[in-house]
Amino acid sequence: MSLTNSTTTDENQQLIDALVAEVDAGNVEPESMLHWLVRFVKWLRLGLCRIRSVNQTIIPLHPNPTQLLLLARLMVQAANGRPLRQRVLKARKHGVTTLYEALAYFLCSHRPEQVSNFIAHQGDSTVEIFEIAKTINREYKAPFGGGSDGLMKMVFADTHSRLICFTAGSESGAAGGTPNMLHLSEVALWPRTKKVVTEYASTQAVPFVPHSIIVYESTARGKELFFDRWSEAADPDNPYDQIFIPWFLDDRCRVPTDPIEKDEDEVCLVGLADTYGIKLADESLAWRRVKLQEIGPQLFRQEYPSTPDEAVQAMANLVLPDMGSTLIDVLPFDAGNLPRDMLVGGIDHGFYDPTVIISAVLYDQVIYVIDTWRRSECLAEDCVQGLVSRHSYYCDPAATGARVELATAATRRKFDCSLQAAPRRRDHRFGDYSEAEWHAVAELRRHEKLKILDTPANRQMLLEADNFEYNPTTGQPKYFRSDAVGHFDSLDALRYLIMGVRSKTIDRVDDGRPVKVVSARRESMRSF
């Protein structure tokens, strides 16, 4: 039994009804997870789960199309005897968290010895999630034992079950005990420095048994840890169910309108919605037009995506947008028979941050990135293995000592290659030399003079580019460190490579204004 992302709302409802009938007919083990999910469905249908609506009223929770899809997918996993695992890439405000909170409350209030943990991305969101459970409890009035230890904890007197809400990055991190349900909310927004640790500690606490539930859900913020996890779920052998929730599944996304003439994008969108069994009305398209005017097309695609690609490629303020367009599957030349002056590279030296060595070819005025070597905590003798003979490497001009040590080690190992400081780029249109250099990289991409061979090692550059933003306050590129992205070391190595090649042989591709490339950081800094 299986479902797809584009299963229609009617099909989801029919499947839920069929599984309810199977349980009612006695064809399902009484204490199985499917049995408990069917009891949850009946509890909802009786109107016993009451929540706060968007209109600030208390109403019964009747599952909307998104909630039906999630519930149907959980029930299919339960019917197949699998632990319940979902990773959900979603548009905003579909009631995803509300459904999982309702399920956790139901299991804790009806089933003995349950532990349901929720982890939100920030303190305010933790409070909001806990308020959902408090509202349900206030209306349903299950015997309630209160909280303890200053935590947002709900203890159920009759079942001795616990529902607890944490904030990502907190000391506890939901790592203790043996929870049977874990909900990771807005994972893409978790603090970068503790994201991997919090994820690992919390998920490893949940046993891999049929009565357990783990759910990741988030809107997208580039191709970081959450999107990687969501993408991994596409593998049939992965225990997680991969789910995407487009904005048009929310039938509240409507505003009154006269009949509208659809543009090309809207015609395509109507066809896409049809695959989900959604007849996209003019009122929904009018709502989309209003939101586009309100928050702009980039932010709209990020917060209210129609496709997964749209969700991650719509990051506002990317320094290097659309770097995915540089990927190629094969090289248009034989890399083993090229003259020395075509063989180039870039190096960003590091130790705790990785040292990155990019080997590339300048062919027919296009830079082709062939290979990327990346290692942390390596001395010069170790880094030599990332070099390729006959290449000329352009290095971080600030790392003079590291460059000399690597050159000495390469000579000792008889590597026939050269290492030199990358020249700095000076252009008075920009606030400093680095901004001018990033502009030059973006221009090469835009004019299709940069190509990256699609290999696992080279894809690190794409991951970094999808997360490299301008700081909205300072207007400067925003560096940070994280387990998934690192410190943008591969992009820096690419930048040094491009500065070195561009200063000598590659044609200028920007607007033709005079640009000077200088060889020393001091001169570059003095000019601004």
N, C-alpha and C positions, 0 to 999 in steps of 0.2 A: 504494500500500500504506500503510495507516494503522492506528493503534491509538488507543484512548481510555483515560482514566484508570480506567474500570471494566472493562477487559478482564480476564477471569478467569484464574486461574493455569493452568488446563488449556489455554486458548486461547493464552496466552503460550508454554507449552511446545510446543504444536503448531506455532506459527509458527517458533520456533527450530529445531525438527526439520525443517520444510519448507525453511528457508534452508540448513541444513546439507546437506540432500539436493541442493539446487540447486548448491552448491559441489562436492559429490562427483561430480555428473553432468557437471562441466566447463562449466557454464553461466555461470560467474562469472569475471571476469578474475583471473588468479592473484595479482597484487599489489594488488588492490583492498582497501579497508578491510573490506568484508564478508568477503573471504577470510581476513583476519587475525582477525576476530572469530570466525569459525567455528573456526579453529585454536585460539583461546583457549577456546572451548566444549569442544573435544575434550580439551584439556589439563586442564581441570577434571574432565571425565568420567573421565579416567584416574587421578584422585586425586593428580596431581602437584603441586597447589597445596595446601599444608598450612598451617593457621593455628591460633592458640590459641583454644580454645573458651571459653564462659562457665563451664565446669566445670574450667578450668585444665588441659586436656589438649590435645595436638596432634592435630588431626583434618583429614581432607581437606575442602576447601571445596566443598560441594555446594549450589548456589544455592537459597536459600529463596524463598518467593513474591515478596517484594519484589525480591530480586536478579534473579529471572527476569523480572519486569516491566521493570526498568531495562535489562537485557541485551536483551530483545526490542525495546524502543524504540530502543536504539542500533543494532541490526541493521537495523531498518526504515529508519532514516535512511541507513545505509550502503548498503542495497539501492537506495535512491533516488538515490544518488550525491551526497548532501549532506554537508557538514561535520557532525560529530557535536556537537550542542549540547543540553544538558539543564539545566533549572532545576527543582529538586526540593524541594518543601515537604513535610516529613516528620514523623512521630512518632519518638520516640527509640528507639535500640537495634535497628535493623532490619538492620544490616550493610551500610549504604549505602557508607560509607567503605571498608570491607573489600573490597567488590567492585571499586571503582575502583582501590584500591591494588594488588589482584591483577592487574587489567588492565594497569596501568602497569608493574608488574614483568614481566609476560609480554612486553609489547611491547619493553621495554628489554633483556630477556635474549635475545630471539629476532630482533629487527629492528635493523639497523644505524642508527646516528646518531639515536637517539631522545632527546628531552629531555622528561621528565615532571616538572612542578612541582606541588607541593601547598602550599596556604596554609591554615593553621589559625588559630583565633581567639586562642590564647594559647600560651605556651611549653610548658606541660605537654601540651596537645593535640598540638602539633607532634611532641613526643617519642613520644607514643602512636601517631600515624600512622606515623612512621618505624619504630617497633617492629614494625608489621604487616609491612612490607617486609623487615625483618631476619629475622623468623621464617620467612617464605616462603623467603628466600634460604638460611637455615641448613638447611632441609629439602631444598630443590631443588638447592642447591650449584652455581649458575651461576658461571662464572669471574668473580671479583669483584675490582675494582681498588682498593677502599677509598674513603675520603672525603678531602676536602681543605679548606683554608682555614677550618677550624672550622665548616663547614656540615654539616647533616645531609644528606650526599650519598652516593649509592651509584653507583659507576662500574663498568660491566660491561666486562671485559677483551676479550672476543671481538667485541662489537658496537660498542664505543666509545660506548655510550649512557649516559645519566645520569638518575637519579631523585633529586630534591632536595625537601626539605621546608623551608618558610619559616613565619614567624609574621607575621600581618597587622600592618601598621604598621612593620615592620622597614625599615631603610634600603634593603636590596636590593629587597624587595617583589616578587620574581620578575619584574622588569621587563626584565632583560637577556636577551640571546640570542634564539633563535627556537624556543621550545618547541612541540612538536606536541601535548602534552596538558597541560591545566591543570585542577586540581581545587580549587575554592574551598569550603572546609569551614566550616560554621556561620557563614555570612556575617552573619546577624542579630546575632551576638555579637561581631563585630569592633569594635575601638575606634572610636568615633563620629568622632573628629576626623580620622582618616586613612582612613576607609572608602572614600569615593569615589575618592580618589587611588590607593589600593592596587588597587581594582577596575579602574580605567581603565588604569593602567600595566601590570598583569599580563595583562588580556584583550587589549589592543592588541598585545601581543608575539606573540600566536598568529595565524599566517596563516589566512585564510579559504579553506582548501583541503579537499578531501574526506578527507584522511588526518589531519586535526586534530580534537582533542576539547577542549571546554570544558564543565565541569560546575559549576553552583552547587548547593549543597545546604545546608539549614538547617532547624532548628525555627524557629517564628515568635517574634518579639518585637515585636508591634505592627505597624502599617503603616509600616515604615521602608523603607530602600533595598532590602533583599532582597525584601520582599513586593511592592514596586513592580515590581522586575525580574521576579518570578514572575508577577505579574498581566499584565505586558506580553506574556508568552509565549503568552497566550491568543489573540493576534492571529494569524490564519493566515499572514500575511506575515512574522511574526517568525521569525528563524532558529532560535530555541530551542524545544525541546519542553517543554511545561508538564506537570509530573507532580506528583500529590499522593499521599502514602503515609499512609493511615489506620492507626491502631494495630492494628486487628484483622487486618491482613495478616500480622502476626507470630504464627505458630501456637504460639509458646512462651508466649504470654500466657494461661496457664491455671493454675487451682488446683483440687484435688479438691473436690467438693461433692455434696450431695444435690440432687435436682431442686428448682429454685427457681421461685417464682411471679414472673413478669416484671411490672415496672411499665410505665407508658406509655412512658417514655423507652427502656426496654430493648426493647420491642416494635418501636419505630421503628428502633432500632439493628440489630435482627435483619434488618429489611427492607432497610436500607441495605447491610449486609454481603452480603446475597443478590445485590445488583447486581454485586458483585465475584466472584461465584461462591463466597462463603464462607458456610458453614452455621455460624452463630455458636452454639456449644454453651454449655450452662449453666456449664461450667468457665471459659469465657472471660468470661462475664458475672460470675461469682463473682470472677475476677481483677480485673475493673473495679471491683467493689464494694470490694475490699480496697484498691486504689490510691486510690479516692476517700476512703476513711477515712484513709489514710496521708498524702496530700499535699493533700487538699481539692479541691473541684470546679473552682475556677478554675485552679489549677496543673495539674491533670490534663488539662483541656481544652487548655491551652497545650502541654504536653509530650507528650500522647497524644491528639491531636485525631481526631475522626471526619470532620470536614469542614474545608475551608479557612477558612470564616468562624469556626468554633469556635476554630481555631488562633490567630487574630489578635484576636478579641474577648474572649478569656479572660484578658487581662493582669491579674494580681493587683495590687491597690493602685492602680488608676487613680483620678486625682483627679476626672475627669469621665467616668464610664463610659457606654457606650451612646450616645455622641453621634450615631452614625449614624441613630438614630431621629428626629432633628430634621430630616432632609432632606425637602424637598418639591419637586415638579416644577413647580408653578405657584402663583402668589399668588392668594388668594381675594378680591382687590380690584384696582382699577385704580390703580396706583402714581402715575399722573400727575394724579390729581384728589383729592388728600388735603389736609386743612388742615395748616398749618405745625406745629401742636403735636403732630402724629403723626410728624413727620420727625426722626429722631434718628441718632446715630452714635457711634462710639468711636475714639480715636486712641492708638496707642502710638508715641511718637517714637523715632527711631533715626538712625543714620548708617551705621556699619559693619554693625550689625544693621539689618534693614529698618525703615523707617517703615511702619506699617500703618494704613490708614483704612477703617473699616467704615461703610457707609451702611445704615440700617435704618428700619423703620416700626413704630410702636407702634399696633396695630390690635386692637380688642376685647380688651384686656388681654393680648395676645400680642406678643412682639417677633419681627419678621420680618427676618432679615438678607438684604438684597437684593444687596449688592455689596461686594467687598473689593479695595482698592488696596494694592499692596505693592511697595516699591522700596528698594534699598540705595544708600548714598552719594548721597543727594539733598539739596539745599539747600531752604530754605522755598519759593523760587520754583518749584522743580520739584514739590514736594509739593502745591501748590495744585491741580494737575490731578486729584488724588484726591478733592477735596471736591465735594459736590453742593449746589447752591444751596438755601436755605431750611431746611437741616438744622441741628439743634443738636448739636454734637459734644462729647462728654465725654472729656477727655484725661488722660494720666498726670499725676497731681498733682505728681510730683517733677520734671517737665520744664517748669518755668515758662518758662525762656528760649526753649526750642523752641516752646512754645505761643504766646508773644508774637510771635516771628518769623513763624510761620505765619499768625497772625491779621493781622499787618501786611501780609504778602504778599497775603493774600486780599482785604483792603480795597483795596490798590493795584490789584488785578486786578478789582475791583468784584464780588467774590463775595458774595452775600447769604446768609451763614451765620454762626453763632456758635460760638465755641470757649470752653470753660470747664473748669476742673479738675474731674475726677470726684470726688465725695464719697467719703470712706472709710467703711467699714462697721465698726461696733463691736459685738461680741457676746461676752460673757464665757464663753460655752460653748467658745470656741476660743482657741488660744494666741496669735494675733496677728490684726491686721486683715485681712491677705491671706487667711488660712485661712478667716475668716468670709466673705469675698467669694467664694472658690471654692465654699464651701458654698452660697451664694446662687445661683450659676450652676447648680450641680448640681440644686438644688431646682426652679429654673425648668424645666430639662430634664425632670425627673421628673414635674412637673405639666403638661407639654405646653404651657408658656407661652413656649417658645423654638422657633422654626422657622428653618431655614436653606435658602434657595433653592439647589438643586443646580446649581452652576456650577463650572467648573474653578477659578476664583479663590477661591470660598468653600470648596472642598474642602480647602484648606490647614488650615483650623480642625479638620477631622476628622482629618487626618494628625497634627496636633499633639496632639489629644485622645487618640488611640490610643497615644501614646508618653509621656504626661504622668503620671508615677507619684509616689506618696509614697515618700520615702526611708525604707527599713525601719529605719534606725538613728536618724534624727532625728524621723521622723514628719511631716516637712515636705515640701511639693511639691518635686520634684527638677528643677531647671533644668539644662540642658546646651546646648551648641551643636553642631549637625551640619549638613551640607549639605542633607540631606533635610528635617529638622524646623526648622532655624533655631534660635531661642532662645525659642520659644513666643510670638512677638510677636503673632500673630493672636489667640491666646487672651487675651493681656493686653488687646488692644484691645476684645475682646468683653466682658471683665470690666469695663472702665471704662464701656463703653456701658451695661451692665446696672446698674452702681452708680448712674449718672446717672438712668436712667429709673426705677429702683426707688425712688429717694429721693423722687420726686415723685408719680408717678401709678399705678404698678402695685400691685395688691393683694399683701399678704404671703401667701406660700404655705407657709411652714414651720409649726412647731408652735404658733405664736401667742404665744410668749414675747416680752416687750418687746425690741425691737431699735432701737438708735440709729444713725443715719447722720450722720457728722460731716464737716465740710468741710476740715479741715486734717490733714495727716500728723502734725504735732507733737501735736495733741490725741489722735489715735488711738494714737500710740506711748506717750503718757504714761499711758494708761489700763491698760496691761498691765505 
